[in-house]
């Protein structure tokens, strides 16, 4: 008989929480035992999310308020889908009770408590755990994730930026001091909340830039790019809100380096593609485009796939990289499930394909 892991979803009523419910319910090696929500405490899952009625166990599930002892009694693994600053209040006690954690908030992504305070405007509530957490980017930190007790799942924007850039920085193929990133995200990236700027009539038929020049995700993006480049990396990052429900399209402009050899005898875009193909060989959720194809969000929405490709502009000496992900799946819940699979020695595609 296959191993069955009891799972809790803490903060199960947001977009990422809802997606986690969907993925865990269909996962052959997971049993959903606890779902928490202060907003819906006492209500049945199917009263709030009737779309899950096809799953027999769903009729038994009731939202409860977050409680460490209840979670620890009924679950061996917890997905924390809470706002930043809230997750950290529960994580230490859950770890003491032996519960392994995938945290989808920003609470444990950074290694430096001072950087956390700079970007999030408050002292970190438990800085002693920052060195314990493993950054949950499976394609980069798979070995560390296998034994992790606390996994800090990356943000959606960082995932779309880091996966195409890390191999090229490690191989010194691009200039780490000249990286400009523009990302466009669907409205669900802001979370399930009622605020004026996210109402349909405010978002529909409109595009807007926001959160620059110092978006909070910059902190983890620069942390991971600096590690790959083995030097401090500072980038220009401009996020945009676009009137779609899901998906992120990211465009990255960067200078190539002399490691591309004689530019007259090779196409840097083709060299970049070969680097990606070698670095990510056999990765089930990475799709590298070559030739005339470029990423499109319609190809990844609803999946745990990230796709990327590039063009080289010889006039400006720029390598232009484009990536696409589903912000709720590969950018949040799906990536957390991928980490869960690694921790439990399941096939990484389990519950995601």
N, C-alpha and C positions, 0 to 999 in steps of 0.2 A: 504493500500500500504506500502511496506517495505521502511524503511529509506534508502536514497541514499546519499552517501557522495562524494563530489567532491574532487578529489585527484590530487596532482602534484607529479611528480617524477623529482627531481633535480639531474642531472648527470645521464641521462637515457641511455647513450650509452655504459657504461661499462658492465661487466658481471652481476653484481648485479642489475644494472639499467635495463638491458634487461630482467632479471628474474622477476623483479618487474613489468615491463610492462605486461609480460605474466600472472602473478598472478592477477594483478588489472583488466585486460581486462576480465578475466573469473569470477571475483568476482561479485556475484549478488547484492551486496549492495554498490559497488563503481563505480564511473564514472570518468574515466581518462580524465582530462581537460587540463593539462599542462605537457609537456615533455621538459626538457632543455638539451642542449648540445652546448658548444661553437664550437666543432669540426663540428657538423652537422647543425648548425643554418641555418634555411631557407629551409631545406630539409624535404620532407615528411617522416613520419615514415615508410611507406611501401617501400620506396626507399632504406632505410637502413636495415630494418628488414622485408622482404617480407613474412616471416613465419606467420605474424599476420594478413594476408589478410582475414582469415575466420571471423574476428571480424568486424562487420559493422562500428563501431566508429573509427577503426584504419585508415580508408581512410581519415578521417577528421583531423587527428593529424599531426602537423608540429613541428619540433624541433625549439625551441626559445632559445635565450641566457638567462642565469639566471637573473631574475629581481624580486626583492622583491614585488614591487607594482603589477606587473602582476600576480604573484603567489597568492598574497593575494586577488586579485579581483576574481580569478577564482577557488580557492581551499580552503577548510576548513582543509585539512590535507596534509602535505608534507612529502614525503620520501626523505631524503637527502642521495644520493649515491655518495658522493664526496670524494676525497682524504683527509686524515687528514690535518688539518690546513686550509682547504678551507671552509668546512661547517660552522665553527665557525664565519666566516665573514658575514654570512647571517642569522644565527639562531636568534640573538637578535632582529633584525628588524621584522622577521617573527612572533616571539612571541608577539611583540608589536601590530601587526596587527591581533592578535587572531588566528593565524594558529597553530594547534597542529602538533607536529613534531616527527617523528621516524628517528633518525640519525644513519646511518650505519657506519659512520666513527668512529675514536677513540677519537674525540674531547671532548666528555662529559662523557666518561666511568669512569674516575678517579675522586675521591673525593678531591685529594690533588694536587694543582697546582705545588708544588715542585717535586712531583713524575712524573707529566707530563713532566716537563722540563728535569728531569733526563733521561727519556726514549725516549723523542721525540726531545730533543736538542733545544728547544725554549720555551720562556715564553708563557703561555697560553693566548690567545687573549681576553678571557672574563671569568676570573676565578670566577666572581660573579655568574655565572650560574651553576657551578659544583655542588653546594649543591641542586640546583633546579632539576637537571636531575635525572631520575629514571633509574637504570640499567635494561635493557629490557630482562631479563631472565624470561619468563612468569611463569615457574613452581616454581620459588622461590619468585618472586616479583609481583605476580598477583594483589594483593590488591592495591599496590602502583601504578601500571600501570593504573588501572582503572581511576584514577583522574589526571594522569600526563599530563602536557602540553609539556614536552620535555622528550623523551625516548631515552636513549643511548643504542642502540642495541649492544650486545656483539660481540666480534670477533669469527671467526669460530673455531680456536684452543681452546680458552677459553670455548666455549660451550661444546666441546667434553670432556673437562677435568672437568669442574665445576659440571655438572649435576650428574655424578657418584660419585664424591668425597664429595660434600656438605652434603648429608645425613649421611655418615659414619663419617665425622668430627663432625657434630652436636651431634651425638650419642656416640662420643668418642671411636669409634671402631678401628680407625687407628691412628698411630703415626704421628702427624702433622710435625714433624721435619725430617721425613725420607720418602720423596716422590720423586720419579724419574719418569719423563714422557718422552716418545718418541712418536712423532706424525709424520705421513706421509700424505702429502697433494698433491692433484692434482694440475696441473700447473695453473688452473684458479684462485687459491688462491692468485697469485701474481698480479691479475688484468689484464685488457686488455691494454697491452702496448708492445712496441717493444723494447726489450733489448736482448742483445746477449745470456745471460744465459737461456732465456726462448724460444728461437727459437727451432723449432722441432728437427733439427739435433743436437742441444746441449742437449736436454732433453730426447729424445727418446732412449730407451735401456740403460738408465743410472739412477742411484740413487745417491743422494747427501744430506749430512747434511748441514745446513746453519743456520745463525742467532743465534748461541749460543756462549757464555754462557748467553747472555742477550738480548733475543728476546723482541721486544716491547710489545708483548702480555703478557709477564710475569707480567707486572705492574698490569693489571686488574685481572689476574689469582690469584696472591698473595693477592691482595686487597680483593677479594671475599672469598678465602679460609681462610684468617685471620679472617674475620668476622664470618664465620661458626665455626671456631675452637675456637674463643674468645681468640686468642693469635696470635702473629706474625708468619706467615708461609712463609718460603722460600723454593722453590723447585728447582730441577734440571730439565730443560726443553730443549730437543733437537729436533727441527723440521727437517723434511726431505722432499725433493722434489722427487716425484715419477712420472713416465711417464704415467699418466692417466689425463683425462680432469677434472674430478670432484671426490670429495670424500675425507674424512679424516678418517684414522684409527689411533687411539691413544691407546698406551699401558702404563699402570701406574703400577709401583711397589711400594708397601708401606708395612711397618710393621704393624701387628695387635697389639691390646692392650689386657690387661687382661679382658676387658669387654666381650670378647668372652667366658668367663668362662673357664671351663676345656677343653683344646683343644683335649684331648683324647676322650671326650664324645660328641663332636660336630664338624662339618665341618665348619670352618670359611667362606668358600665360600658360603655355604647354608645359613648361618646367614646373610651374606651381601645381598644375593638375597632377603631374607625375609624383610630386612630393606628397600631395594629399593621398593619392592612391596607395603609395607605399606606407605612409604613416598610419592610415586608417584601413589597411587591408583586413578584410573579413569582419569589419564592424557592421552589425546588422542594421543600425539606424542612421548611417551616414551615406548619402548619395552625392557623388561628385559628378558634376556635369563637365563635358568637354565639347569642343566644336562650337556650333552655333547655339547650343541650348543654354538657357539661364534659368535660375530658380523662379518659381511662381508659387504664391501662397496656396493656390487652389490644389496644388499637388501634395501638400503636407497637412492641411487642416484635418483634424481628427486622427492624426497619426503621431507616432513618436519619432518620426524621421526629421533630420535636418538635411537640407540639400544646399550645396554651394558650387559656384563656378566663378570664372573671372574673364576679364579682357585686359590686354595690355595696350596702353596708349603711348606710342613711341614719341609723339610730339611733346608730351609732358613728362615722360619717363615714369608714368604712374601705372601701378597695377591696381585695377579696379575689381574688387571682389563683391559678389552678391550672395547673400544667404537667405534662406526662408525656413521658418519653423511655425508650428502651432504653439502659441504662447501658453496655452493651458496644458498641453500634453508634454512635448519635449521641453517646453519652457517651465514646467511645474510638475503636474501630477504624474505624467508618463515617465519623466526622468526619475522621480521618486520611486516609482514601481520598478524601474530598471535597477536602481540601487538596492531595493528590497530583494530582487532576484539574485543579485550578486552576493549579498550578505548571506542568503539562505542556500547558496549553491544551486539555484534553479537556472534553467536556460534563460538568458537575458530577455528573450522574446516572449517569455511566458506572460500571458495576459495582455500583451501589447500588439499582437499580430492577429 
